[in-house]
Amino acid sequence: MRRSLPWARIGPPALVNPGELLIKKFVVALLLLPLTQSVATAQNAPAGNAAQGKTYWESPLTACKNCHGANAEGAFGPDLAGRGLNTGQVARAVRQPWGIMPAFVESQLNDQQAADLAAYFAGMPKPAQPGKWRFEAAAGTPPGQATMINVGCGQCHTPLFQGPRGNMGAVNMDFDYFATSSTTTQRPFISIGCRSAAMPTAMSIWAITCPRA
């Protein structure tokens, strides 16, 4: 007896709902949109110069090394070396970051500098594992100070919150001043590191008074 193959069977054509087909096309278009944008960005991006990228990386302009490691091997922040990041991805991560990373404006990192960094990262070997944090909270560290270190603020501002503490104390900052001069993202983290006489006790997790001018 001869068996017919499943794919050889011929039957009436399935009816297609025009509305359902339109929705499927729309979903596919949405899924392809980021890829299209990435390709367009890559095509329009300036050519990167790895040597210039290294110079920028080692400069004090943004202090990227504090979180990402001296050789972009990763530390508190993710590794960047050997990741295959393109110019658009570098620029987007710097100007519209996620998590605790602060945003940097175009005057701090322009498109050419983003291209240079991408070229610099591309020429570096991918690390086997991230490096150590710049600062770690030791046993017995006051809770507020440990929180400041562990959420990332202390990686740039040091465990003593030296720069902002001095700045806040110099203007005799109280919580109202702080609330109107900082961003919504920064407030929960900055407020734990410094207090003035007028700052509410609830916000003074780390009880170190700011130096006065």
C-alpha positions in Angstrom: 0.0 0.0 0.0 1.4 3.4 -1.0 1.6 6.0 1.7 1.2 9.6 0.9 3.7 12.0 2.4 2.3 14.6 4.8 3.8 17.5 2.9 2.5 16.2 -0.4 -1.2 16.3 0.6 -3.2 18.9 -1.1 -6.2 20.4 0.6 -8.2 23.6 0.4 -6.2 26.8 1.1 -6.5 28.1 4.6 -8.4 31.3 5.0 -6.3 34.2 6.2 -7.8 37.0 8.3 -6.6 40.3 6.8 -6.6 42.0 10.2 -4.5 39.2 11.8 -2.0 39.4 8.9 -1.7 43.2 9.3 -1.0 42.8 13.1 1.7 40.2 12.4 3.4 42.5 9.9 3.2 45.4 12.4 4.8 43.2 15.1 7.6 42.1 12.8 8.3 45.7 11.8 8.5 46.7 15.5 11.0 43.9 16.2 13.2 44.9 13.2 13.1 48.6 14.1 16.0 48.6 16.6 18.1 46.6 14.2 17.4 49.1 11.4 18.3 52.0 13.7 21.6 50.3 14.8 22.5 49.7 11.2 21.7 53.3 10.3 23.7 54.6 13.2 26.7 52.4 12.4 26.6 53.6 8.7 26.5 57.3 9.7 29.0 57.1 12.6 32.5 58.7 12.1 35.5 56.4 11.8 37.0 55.7 15.2 40.6 56.1 16.2 41.8 53.6 18.8 44.7 55.8 19.9 42.5 58.8 20.5 40.0 56.5 22.3 42.8 55.4 24.7 43.8 59.0 25.3 40.2 59.9 26.1 39.8 56.8 28.3 42.9 57.7 30.4 41.9 61.4 30.7 40.0 62.8 33.7 37.1 64.0 31.6 34.6 61.4 32.8 36.5 59.0 35.1 35.1 56.0 33.4 37.8 53.8 34.9 36.5 54.3 38.4 33.6 51.9 37.7 34.6 50.0 34.5 38.2 49.3 35.5 41.6 50.7 34.4 41.6 48.6 31.3 37.8 48.4 30.7 37.9 44.9 32.2 34.8 45.7 34.4 34.6 46.2 38.1 31.6 47.8 39.7 30.4 48.6 36.2 30.3 46.0 33.3 33.3 45.1 31.2 33.6 47.0 27.9 36.8 45.6 26.4 36.4 43.2 23.5 32.6 43.4 23.7 32.1 44.4 20.0 30.3 47.6 21.0 29.6 50.0 18.1 29.6 53.8 18.2 25.8 54.1 18.6 25.8 51.7 21.6 28.6 53.5 23.4 26.9 56.9 22.8 23.5 55.6 23.9 24.9 54.0 27.1 26.7 57.2 28.1 23.9 59.7 27.3 20.9 57.5 28.3 22.3 55.1 30.8 20.4 52.7 33.0 20.8 51.8 36.7 23.0 53.9 38.9 25.3 55.2 36.1 25.1 59.0 35.7 24.4 60.5 32.3 27.0 62.5 30.4 26.1 65.2 27.8 27.4 65.5 24.3 29.9 68.2 25.4 31.5 65.5 27.6 31.4 62.7 25.0 30.7 63.7 21.3 30.1 61.2 18.5 33.7 61.2 17.4 34.8 60.4 20.9 32.2 57.6 21.1 33.6 56.2 17.9 37.2 56.4 19.2 36.2 54.6 22.4 34.4 51.9 20.4 37.6 51.4 18.3 39.7 51.3 21.5 37.5 48.7 23.1 37.4 46.6 19.9 41.2 46.3 19.9 41.3 45.0 23.5 41.0 41.4 24.6 37.8 40.3 26.3 38.6 39.8 30.0 38.1 36.3 31.5 36.4 37.9 34.5 35.8 41.4 35.8 38.3 43.1 38.1 37.8 44.2 41.7 35.8 47.2 42.7 37.7 50.4 43.3 36.4 50.6 46.8 34.7 47.9 48.9 32.8 48.2 52.2 34.9 46.6 54.9 33.5 44.8 57.9 32.2 47.2 60.4 31.7 50.1 57.9 28.8 52.3 59.1 25.6 51.2 57.3 25.0 54.4 55.4 28.6 54.6 54.2 28.5 50.9 53.2 25.3 51.6 51.2 26.9 54.6 49.5 29.8 52.4 48.4 27.7 49.4 47.4 25.2 51.3 45.3 28.1 52.9 43.3 28.3 56.5 44.5 31.5 55.8 46.5 33.3 54.4 43.5 33.7 57.9 42.1 33.2 60.1 45.1 35.3 57.9 47.4 34.1 56.2 50.7 34.3 59.6 52.5 32.2 61.4 49.8 34.9 63.9 49.7 34.0 66.1 46.7 30.2 66.5 47.3 30.6 66.6 51.1 32.9 69.6 50.8 30.7 71.3 48.2 27.5 70.7 50.3 29.1 72.0 53.4 30.5 75.0 51.7 27.0 76.3 50.9 25.6 75.1 54.3 23.2 72.8 52.4 20.1 71.6 54.1 17.6 69.1 52.7 15.4 71.6 50.9 18.5 73.0 49.1 19.5 69.4 48.2 16.0 68.5 47.0 15.8 71.4 44.6 19.4 71.1 43.2 19.6 67.3 42.5 17.8 65.0 40.2 15.2 62.5 41.2 17.7 59.6 40.5 20.5 61.1 42.6 18.5 62.1 45.7 18.1 58.7 47.4 21.8 58.0 47.1 23.4 61.4 47.7 21.3 62.1 50.8 22.7 59.1 52.7 26.3 60.4 52.6 26.1 63.9 54.1 24.0 65.8 56.5 23.8 69.4 57.8 22.2 70.6 61.0 18.9 71.2 59.2 18.8 67.8 57.4 16.1 65.5 58.8 17.5 62.6 60.9 15.7 60.1 58.8 17.9 61.1 55.8 21.1 61.0 57.9 21.8 57.3 57.6 25.5 58.0 57.7 26.1 60.3 60.6 29.0 62.4 59.4 28.4 66.2 59.5 29.4 68.1 56.4 32.4 70.4 56.8 31.4 74.1 57.0 33.0 76.9 55.0 
